[in-house]
Amino acid sequence: MASSYAAVLSLLQLLHDIQRPSGRWNNCVDELQIQLLRDRLSYFMAFLEDFHGKSEAADALATQIMDASSAAEGIIKSFVSVQVLRPYINLGELDLPSYARDIQAIIRKMDVLRERALEVRDEIVAVDLKSFNPPIVAAPHSSQAAPTAKNPMVGLDDALVQIMDKLTRRRSKLETIPIVGMGGIGKTTLALNVYNNDWVVEHFDIRVWITISQTYTLPEIFLALSSAIDKRDMKEKSDEDIKLFIYQSLFGRRYLIVLDDVWDIEVWNVLRRFLPENGDGSRVLLTTRMVGVADDFGSDIPYAMKLLEEDKSWDILRDMVFSEEVCPVELEEIGKNIATSCGGLPLAIAVIGGVLRRTEKTLESWEQVAENLNAILTWENEEHCFKILRMSYTCLPLHLKPCFLYMSHFREDESIKVSKLIKLWVAEGFLKPINVHRRGVSGEAKYCGVHDLVRDLSLKEAHKENFTLVEKLSSTSAVFLWGLHSENGSHLLELLSSQASYLLNNNLVESIVHLVQFRYLSVPFDSEKLMLKIIMLPFLWNLQTISIHGIPTKITLPSMFWTMTQLRHIEIISYIVLPEPPPKFQSCCTLENLQTLSYVIDFRCSEEIYKRIPNVKKLIIYYFSGDVEEGPYYSLSNLVHLCRLESLDLYGMVSIKDISFPRSLRKLSIRNTNIWWSEMVSIGLLPNLEILVIRTGGVKGLEWNVTKKEFVRLKRLRVGFVDLKYWKTEEGSFPSLEELFLRGIKFKKLPDPLGFVDIPKLRLIYLMDCGESIESWAKQIKEEREELGYGSIQLKLSDWRF
C-alpha cells in the first residue's frame, strides 16, 4: 500500500500548491472541485493508515485508490502547466481534454471507492472482533531453561570482549546496556554468546532471557519474566502479585536480564520500576534495531554494531568454508570478491559461507556463485535472510514506506548525501517540509548508503507495489536530475536556445509542461549553459531546490526570485548576486520557506532583505572587497534578526564590530576575516554554538585566551593555517568538546593537557603538520585519560581533509 499512500500524498501536495494564496493563476481552477478532491483524499489517507495489509480486499482497494489519484494528478498538472505557460510560450493548438469534465469523473470514481472503503472497513472490524486474542510474547529463557548453544560468532570477537567488559566491570549501580544495529548484523548472536559465556554464568546469580519482538503485551512480559525466574505456575496470580514476586525474587541477587529484539521503549519504562537496585552490579542487556530506543534505554552509550571490513569479511568467509584446511591459491581472489560483495553483513557472509561449503571447490563454480550472489542470498535462505530484513520494512509506519521504496531508485553502492535525499523526499511529496530537520550540523553522518540486500528488498517491494520512478521528464516525478545527453535534456536546450516566440512540437510541449511542475532542479557542472537559462525562466512557480555545482561564473538571480515562494534551498556552488527587492508598493512576497542560501557574494543584510528570508537556516556569504570600512554598508549587525539561522559560513575582510550573530547559531565557519583572537569572546558566548571552524586566515593575532564561560556547548573545534602561537585555556574550558582538529599551526605554548584530560566526552584529536610538541601534548592527554579510567580517545596524525 505504500505506492497508494505515496500517490495520495503527491496529489494532496499538488492541490496544496495550487491553492496557496500567492499563486498567480489559482483563479483558473475550480475551488469546489479542489475541495471535493481534498476531502476524499483525506479519507483515503486515514483508511490506508488504519487498514493497510489487513485484508486482500483492502489491498485491492488501495490499488484502485492509487490509479484514481494518479489519473487526477496527471489531468491537473497538464491543465495548470498550460495556464502557467501561456503568457510566455505560444503553445499552438494543443489538444487538451476537458479539465472540468475529467476531474468530475474522477471525483465520481472516488465516491464509489469511498463507499467500498466503508464496506471493507466494516468487514475487517467484524473479523477482528470475532477472532480477537491477546498476542503472546515469545517463550522466555530462564537461567535454567536458557538457550545454551553458542551460535557461530561471525566477526564478533572484539564486540564480545567489549560487551563482557561492560557487564562485569566494577560498577555497583544497575546499568542498562543497549546493542543496536540493522537486521542480520548479529545482535542476537552477540547477546547469546555473552549470555552463555562461562565467566558471565559464574558472575551473575540469576540470568533471564526474554525475546520481546514486535507483538507483545505487558502482562505477558511480566508472566514470562516470573516464569523464567521460578518454574512455578504463576498464571493464576494477579498482575500485582506477579510484579511483587519479580521484585522480591531479584532483590539481593546479582542478576542479568536480556531483552532481545525490542522495538519500542514502552516495555522498559514499565519493567524498570520492578527491578531492584541492589548495588551489586546487576545488568540489563537489550538488542534493538531502533536507534531511538537504544538512546532512550541505556545508562551506557549504545554499542553500535558495524558492518565488517573487507579483510575481516574474507577471513571469516574463508574460515567458514575451509575450517582447518588451506584455501587454494586460485580461489583467493574470487573468494575475496565474494566476501566484499556481502557488504560486511554477517548474515550475508553466513549464508554465502554455507553455499560455498557445499559447492565444488573450483574456480568455475565460485565464479557462478559470484555472478549470482544476490539471487543466491534470496533463493538459498529466504526464510532466514529476507524475512529478517523485511521485518524492519513491515514495521515502518505507512508514511515512511514510500521513503524506503524510493531507495530502489539509487544505483548499487551509490554514496547518497543525506541532506539531498531528504530534499528529494520532500520534492516527491513523501514528507512535509515542516517535519524535516537538518542534522549534519551536529556531526552526524552526512552520507549514507544502501546495503545490497536492503536495496534488493527495496526493489522487490517496489516491484510488488508497482512503485515506479522514471529517469526522464515525467508527470510521475517532481525531480529533474540529469544532463544534456538525454532526449528530454536536448529538447529543453532546444527550447532555451531558440528565440522569444516559441512554437513547439508535441514532444517539446510535453517536456516543458512537466518542467513547470518540478520542485527539485539539479544539473551537473557540464550543463552550465542549460542551467543558467533555466534559472531565468519565469514560470518555475513550484521550485523548491536549485542545485548547481562547479559553474565558474558569477550569477545574478532574476528579480522574479523574490516571488518564488516555494523555494527552500539554493545550493549554487558558484558566486551568486541577490537582486534588489522590488519597492514596497510593488508585489513582492516573503520567502518563508527558504532554508538554504549559499555562496552569495557581497550579501547585504538590510531590513528589506532579512524580513524577506526570516526562516533561513544555512547561509554562506563571501566578501571580496579589501576595504574593511565597508563593513557597515553590508548591515551584518542585522544577522541577529535571522533568528532561525543555524549554520553560517563567512569569508572576507569583515570585522567583529560590524557583526551581530544570532543566538540560534550552531555552526560557524570563518576564513580570511578581520577578526582577532582577543575578540573571540563574543563568538564564545553564543549559547548554542556546537561547531567552530577557523580556516586559513580566519582569525588574526598570536594569542588566544579561553575562559570557562565560553564555548560551553562546543562539540567540534577545527583550526587550521592561522598565525596562532600561544593558546591558553582556563580550567573547565570546552566542557562539551568531542573532537579537536588542528592543522598547520606551530605553537610555542599549549594549554595544560590536564584541562583536556578532564573533558568527559572528548573522543578524537586529529593533527596534521603541527610539529612534534603538539603531538607529544596530544599523546599525553590520551595516556593520562586511559590511566585515570576516563576511556580512550582516538589520536590521528595522518592526512585529513580540512
Long-range contacts (C-beta under 8 A, 24 or more apart in sequence): 1-48, 1-52, 1-53, 1-58, 1-59, 1-62, 1-398, 1-401, 1-465, 2-398, 2-401, 2-402, 2-404, 2-405, 2-461, 2-465, 2-467, 3-66, 3-402, 3-405, 3-462, 3-465, 3-466, 3-467, 4-44, 4-48, 4-62, 4-63, 4-65, 4-66, 4-69, 4-465, 5-45, 5-48, 5-49, 5-52, 5-398, 5-399, 5-401, 5-402, 6-402, 6-405, 6-428, 6-429, 6-430, 6-467, 7-65, 7-66, 7-69, 7-70, 7-73, 8-41, 8-44, 8-45, 8-48, 8-65, 8-66, 8-69, 9-45, 9-399, 9-402, 9-429, 9-430, 10-69, 10-73, 10-428, 10-429, 10-478, 11-37, 11-41, 11-69, 11-70, 11-72, 11-73, 11-76, 12-38, 12-41, 12-42, 12-45, 12-429, 13-429, 14-73, 14-76, 14-77, 14-429, 14-517, 15-41, 15-76, 17-542, 17-566, 18-76, 18-80, 20-565, 22-563, 22-565, 22-589, 23-541, 24-84, 24-541, 25-80, 25-83, 25-84, 28-79, 28-80, 28-83, 29-76, 29-79, 29-80, 30-100, 30-103, 33-100, 33-103, 33-104, 33-107, 36-107, 37-72, 37-103, 37-106, 37-107, 37-110, 40-107, 40-110, 40-111, 40-113, 40-114, 41-69, 41-110, 43-114, 43-117, 44-69, 44-110, 44-113, 44-114, 44-117, 47-117, 47-121, 48-398, 49-398, 49-399, 50-121, 51-120, 51-121, 51-124, 52-398, 54-124, 55-120, 55-123, 55-124, 55-127, 57-120, 57-123, 58-120, 58-124, 61-113, 61-116, 61-117, 61-120, 63-466, 64-113, 64-116, 65-113, 66-466, 68-106, 68-109, 68-110, 68-113, 70-476, 71-106, 72-103, 72-106, 73-475, 74-475, 75-99, 75-102, 75-103, 75-106, 76-103, 77-475, 77-513, 77-514, 77-517, 78-475, 78-513, 80-516, 80-517, 81-513, 81-514, 81-516, 81-517, 82-513, 84-516, 84-539, 84-541, 85-512, 85-513, 85-516, 85-539, 88-538, 88-539, 89-502, 89-504, 89-512, 90-501, 90-502, 90-503, 90-504, 91-504, 91-509, 92-503, 92-504, 92-509, 94-509, 134-217, 134-219, 134-220, 135-215, 135-216, 135-217, 135-220, 136-220, 137-210, 137-211, 137-212, 137-213, 137-215, 137-216, 137-217, 137-220, 137-221, 137-224, 138-210, 138-211, 138-212, 138-213, 139-211, 139-224, 140-208, 140-209, 140-210, 140-211, 140-224, 140-225, 140-227, 140-228, 141-208, 141-209, 141-210, 141-211, 141-228, 142-207, 142-208, 142-209, 142-227, 142-228, 142-229, 142-231, 143-206, 143-207, 143-208, 143-228, 144-231, 145-228, 146-195, 146-196, 146-207, 146-209, 147-192, 147-195, 147-196, 147-209, 148-196, 149-192, 149-196, 150-192, 150-193, 150-196, 151-188, 151-189, 151-192, 151-193, 152-189, 152-320, 152-350, 153-186, 153-189, 153-190, 153-193, 154-186, 154-189, 154-316, 154-320, 154-346, 154-349, 154-350, 155-186, 155-308, 155-312, 155-313, 155-316, 155-346, 155-349, 156-186, 156-189, 156-190, 156-193, 156-346, 159-186, 159-190, 159-303, 159-305, 160-190, 160-193, 160-194, 160-197, 162-303, 163-190, 163-191, 163-194, 163-285, 163-303, 164-194, 164-197, 164-199, 164-200, 166-283, 166-300, 166-303, 167-194, 167-200, 167-203, 167-256, 167-283, 167-285, 168-199, 168-200, 168-203, 168-281, 170-281, 171-281, 172-279, 172-280, 172-281, 173-277, 173-279, 173-299, 174-275, 174-277, 174-278, 174-282, 174-283, 174-284, 174-299, 175-283, 175-284, 175-299, 175-300, 176-268, 176-283, 176-284, 176-285, 176-286, 176-297, 176-298, 176-299, 176-300, 177-283, 177-284, 177-285, 177-286, 177-298, 177-300, 177-303, 178-286, 178-287, 178-288, 178-293, 178-294, 178-295, 178-297, 178-298, 178-300, 178-302, 178-303, 179-285, 179-286, 179-287, 179-288, 179-294, 179-302, 179-303, 179-305, 180-287, 180-288, 180-289, 180-290, 180-291, 180-293, 180-294, 180-302, 180-303, 180-304, 180-305, 181-289, 181-304, 181-305, 181-306, 182-289, 182-305, 182-345, 182-392, 182-451, 182-454, 183-289, 183-347, 183-388, 183-389, 183-391, 183-392, 184-345, 184-346, 184-347, 184-348, 184-385, 184-388, 184-389, 184-453, 185-305, 185-307, 185-345, 185-346, 185-347, 186-305, 186-346, 186-347, 187-287, 187-288, 187-289, 187-305, 188-260, 188-261, 188-287, 189-346, 190-287, 190-305, 191-258, 191-260, 191-285, 191-287, 194-285, 195-256, 195-258, 195-285, 200-256, 203-254, 204-254, 204-255, 204-256, 204-282, 204-283, 205-253, 205-254, 205-255, 206-249, 206-250, 206-253, 206-254, 206-255, 206-256, 207-255, 207-256, 207-257, 207-258, 208-255, 208-256, 208-257, 208-258, 209-258, 209-260, 210-257, 210-258, 210-259, 210-260, 211-260, 211-261, 212-259, 212-260, 212-261, 212-262, 212-263, 212-267, 213-261, 213-263, 214-263, 214-391, 214-395, 216-267, 218-266, 218-267, 218-270, 221-267, 221-271, 222-246, 222-271, 222-274, 225-257, 225-271, 243-274, 246-274, 246-275, 247-274, 247-275, 247-276, 250-275, 250-276, 250-278, 250-282, 251-276, 251-278, 252-276, 252-278, 252-280, 253-278, 253-280, 253-282, 254-278, 254-280, 254-281, 254-282, 255-282, 255-283, 256-282, 256-283, 256-284, 256-285, 257-283, 257-284, 257-285, 258-284, 258-285, 258-286, 258-287, 259-284, 259-285, 259-286, 259-287, 260-286, 260-287, 261-287, 261-288, 262-286, 262-287, 262-288, 262-290, 262-293, 262-297, 263-288, 263-289, 263-290, 263-293, 263-395, 264-290, 264-293, 265-292, 265-293, 265-296, 265-297, 268-296, 268-297, 289-392, 306-344, 307-343, 307-344, 307-345, 307-451, 308-344, 308-345, 308-346, 308-349, 309-344, 310-336, 310-339, 310-340, 310-344, 313-339, 313-340, 313-342, 313-344, 313-349, 314-339, 314-340, 316-346, 316-349, 316-353, 317-342, 317-349, 317-352, 317-353, 317-356, 320-349, 320-350, 320-353, 320-354, 320-356, 320-357, 321-353, 321-356, 321-357, 328-361, 330-363, 331-361, 331-363, 331-366, 334-363, 334-366, 334-367, 334-370, 335-366, 337-370, 338-366, 338-369, 338-370, 338-373, 341-370, 341-373, 341-452, 342-373, 343-451, 343-452, 343-453, 345-451, 345-453, 347-384, 347-385, 347-388, 347-453, 348-377, 348-385, 348-452, 348-453, 351-376, 351-377, 351-380, 351-381, 351-384, 351-385, 352-376, 352-377, 354-380, 354-381, 355-380, 374-452, 374-453, 374-456, 377-453, 377-456, 378-456, 385-453, 386-453, 386-457, 386-460, 389-453, 389-454, 389-457, 390-457, 390-461, 393-457, 393-461, 399-430, 402-428, 402-430, 402-467, 403-430, 403-431, 404-458, 404-461, 405-458, 405-461, 405-462, 405-465, 405-467, 406-430, 406-469, 407-450, 407-454, 407-455, 407-458, 408-455, 408-458, 408-459, 408-461, 408-462, 408-467, 408-469, 409-469, 410-450, 410-455, 412-452, 412-455, 413-449, 413-452, 414-449, 414-450, 415-447, 415-448, 415-449, 416-447, 416-448, 416-449, 416-450, 417-446, 417-447, 418-445, 418-446, 418-447, 418-448, 419-446, 420-547, 421-448, 423-520, 423-544, 423-545, 423-568, 423-569, 424-479, 424-520, 426-519, 426-544, 426-568, 427-478, 427-479, 427-519, 427-520, 427-544, 427-545, 428-477, 428-478, 428-479, 428-519, 429-478, 433-544, 433-568, 433-593, 438-595, 438-617, 438-618, 438-646, 438-647, 441-646, 441-647, 441-666, 441-667, 441-690, 441-691, 442-666, 442-690, 442-691, 442-715, 443-690, 443-691, 443-715, 443-716, 443-738, 443-739, 473-510, 473-511, 473-514, 473-515, 474-514, 475-514, 475-517, 478-517, 478-518, 478-519, 478-520, 478-542, 479-518, 479-519, 479-520, 479-522, 480-515, 480-518, 480-520, 480-521, 480-522, 480-523, 481-520, 481-522, 482-523, 483-523, 483-524, 483-526, 483-527, 484-526, 484-527, 484-530, 489-527, 489-530, 492-530, 492-534, 493-529, 493-530, 496-530, 496-533, 496-534, 497-533, 515-540, 516-540, 516-541, 516-542, 517-542, 518-542, 518-543, 519-543, 519-544, 519-545, 519-566, 520-544, 520-545, 520-547, 521-545, 521-546, 521-547, 522-546, 522-547, 522-548, 523-547, 523-548, 524-549, 524-550, 525-549, 525-550, 525-551, 528-553, 540-564, 541-566, 542-566, 543-567, 544-568, 544-569, 544-593, 545-569, 545-570, 545-571, 546-570, 546-571, 546-572, 547-571, 547-572, 548-572, 548-573, 548-574, 549-573, 550-574, 554-601, 562-588, 562-589, 562-591, 562-612, 563-587, 563-588, 563-589, 564-591, 565-589, 565-590, 565-591, 565-592, 565-593, 566-593, 567-591, 567-593, 567-594, 568-593, 568-594, 568-595, 568-596, 569-594, 569-595, 569-596, 570-594, 570-596, 570-597, 570-598, 571-596, 571-598, 572-598, 572-599, 573-598, 573-599, 574-599, 575-599, 575-600, 575-601, 575-622, 576-600, 576-601, 577-601, 577-602, 578-603, 578-604, 578-609, 580-608, 581-608, 581-609, 581-612, 588-612, 590-614, 598-649, 602-634, 603-634, 604-633, 604-634, 604-635, 605-634, 605-635, 605-636, 605-638, 605-639, 605-641, 605-642, 606-635, 606-638, 607-635, 607-638, 610-638, 610-639, 610-641, 610-642, 611-641, 613-642, 614-642, 614-643, 614-644, 615-644, 616-642, 616-644, 616-645, 617-644, 617-645, 617-646, 617-647, 618-645, 618-646, 618-647, 618-648, 619-645, 619-647, 619-648, 619-649, 620-648, 620-649, 621-648, 621-649, 621-650, 621-651, 621-652, 622-651, 622-652, 623-651, 623-652, 623-653, 623-654, 624-652, 625-652, 625-653, 626-653, 627-653, 628-653, 628-654, 628-655, 628-674, 631-655, 631-657, 631-658, 632-658, 634-658, 636-660, 656-682, 656-683, 661-686, 663-687, 663-688, 664-688, 665-689, 666-690, 666-691, 667-691, 667-692, 667-693, 668-692, 668-693, 669-693, 669-694, 669-695, 669-698, 670-694, 670-695, 670-698, 670-699, 671-695, 671-696, 671-697, 671-698, 672-696, 672-697, 672-698, 673-697, 673-698, 673-699, 673-700, 674-700, 675-699, 675-700, 676-700, 676-701, 677-701, 677-702, 677-703, 677-704, 677-705, 677-724, 678-703, 678-705, 680-704, 680-706, 680-710, 681-707, 681-710, 684-709, 684-710, 684-711, 685-709, 685-710, 687-712, 687-713, 688-713, 689-713, 689-714, 690-714, 690-715, 690-716, 690-736, 691-715, 691-716, 691-718, 692-716, 692-717, 692-718, 693-718, 694-718, 694-719, 694-720, 694-722, 695-720, 695-721, 695-802, 696-720, 696-721, 696-722, 697-721, 697-722, 698-722, 699-724, 702-726, 703-727, 703-728, 704-728, 705-729, 705-730, 706-730, 706-733, 706-734, 707-733, 708-732, 708-733, 708-735, 711-737, 712-736, 715-739, 715-761, 716-741, 717-741, 718-742, 718-802, 719-743, 719-745, 720-744, 720-745, 720-802, 721-745, 725-749, 727-751, 729-755, 730-755, 731-755, 734-759, 735-759, 735-760, 736-761, 737-761, 737-762, 738-762, 738-763, 738-764, 739-763, 739-764, 739-765, 739-766, 740-764, 740-765, 740-766, 741-766, 741-800, 741-802, 742-766, 742-767, 742-768, 742-770, 742-774, 743-767, 743-768, 743-769, 743-770, 743-800, 743-802, 744-768, 744-769, 744-770, 745-770, 745-774, 746-770, 746-771, 747-771, 747-773, 747-774, 750-774, 750-777, 753-777, 753-780, 753-781, 753-784, 754-784, 756-781, 757-781, 757-784, 757-785, 757-788, 757-790, 758-790, 760-790, 762-793, 763-791, 763-793, 763-794, 764-793, 764-794, 764-795, 764-796, 765-793, 765-794, 765-795, 765-796, 766-796, 766-800, 767-795, 767-796, 767-797, 768-797, 768-798, 768-799, 768-800, 768-802
